[in-house]
Amino acid sequence: MVYLEEHSWEKQIEMVSEASVILGPHGAGFTHMYVLPKGSSVVELRIGGADYYNNCLFNMANSLGHHYYYLFCQGTGVCSIPGDDNLMVNCDELRQLLLNLPDFQGLAA
């Protein structure tokens, strides 16, 4: 796992341009998909119940030739700004999603 914010912009671009999957919560960090190799996978973590209609990352990934996936997560209720909360990710659901991505086909669970 890589935390892009811990690296310089140049290093971020270098790492993402060599990646086959990017994953994270909905946000501006997904602009990195512009340098992903075509056909890569984009996985968005979304807050279930608050974010059913926001398809901007799907549209962006689709227009760039990437595969788009999402996982609804539970918000923690810590943040009062809708859609801007911390997320609790179901690790079993995330594992299942990742193992079904094109780049992970055939890997043992």
N, C-alpha and C positions, 0 to 999 in steps of 0.2 A: 504494500500500500504506500502511496506517495501523497504527501500533503503539499500541494503545489505552492501554497502561500509561504512555505519555508524555503523557496528557491527564487532565484532572480528570474525576471521575465524571460531572458534569453534561455535559461536552463529549462523553464517551463515549456517553452515552445519546442525546444530540442526533445524533451521527454515525450510530450504529447504527439509530436510528429512521428514518433516511433512506436506509439501505443496501438493496441487493437481494441481497447475498451477504456472508456472513462465513465465514472460513476460518482454521483454526489447528489446533494439536495438541490432542489430547484434554485437557480441563481445565476448570476453573471459569469461564474466560472465556466459555464458551458460554452462561452464564446470560444474556448479552446478547441471546440469541435471543428473550427475552420481549418485547423492544421492537422487534424486526424487524417490518416490515410483513408481514402474512399473505401467504403464497405465495412468500416469499423463499427463497433457497438457503443451506443450511448444509453446509459441507464440512469434514469432520473428517480430520486427518492422524493415522493410527494406526500403531503399530509392528507390522509383519508378524511373525507367528509368536508374538507375546506377547499379542495383543489380539483374538482371533477371536470372543469370546463377549460382550463388553461392548456392549450395545445401548442403554445409557441415553440417549445423545444422539439416536439414531434415534427412540426412544420420545418424548422431549421434543419434538423437531422435528415429528414426526407429530401429536402432540396439539395443537400450536400452529398447524398448517396450513402448515408449511414443507416444502420439498423437501429431502431429506437425501441426501448423497453422502459417500463416504469414499475415501481413497487409502491403501493400505498402503505404508509407508516402511520403510527399513532403520534400525535403531538403530545408534548408533556404538559401543556397548559401554563408554562412558565412565562411565555411572552404574550402580551395583550394585543399585539399586532397580528391580524388574521393572516395565515399563511407564512408567518415568519418565526414560527416556534421551533424549539429543539425537537428532534425526532427520536422515537424509539423504534428501532428496526427489528423485525422478526428475523433472526439469523437463519432459521430453517427455510423461510420463504426466500430470503436473499440467496442462500446457497443453491436452492432449486432453480431460481431464475438464472444465476450465473452458470450453472452446469448445463443449462439449455442454450446458452449463447453459442453462435457458430464456432468461436475460437476455443470453446471449452468442451465441445462434443467429444465423447469418448473418455473423458477423465473420470477417475473413480470418485465417488461421493465421499 
